């Protein structure tokens, strides 16, 4: 795992690196779950 703690300046590259490494995590607020509308 990369332990670099510098300032990210290229967000597109940073986000793609997270996706490629399988370390992409996002959080959903508990209040948002009942408001979630599923569409097909």
BELKAPE-V7029 format. One line per field, one symbol per residue. phi: phi as a letter, one per 30 degrees, with the letter a starting at -180 (. if undefined). burial: # if it has 9 or more other ideal C-beta (glycine too) atoms within 8 Angstrom, else .. Layout:
# BELKAPE-V7029
phi->???
burial->???
This chain:
# BELKAPE-V7029
phi->.dcdbdddccdddddddddddicdbbccdeddddddcdbc
burial->.............##..#......................
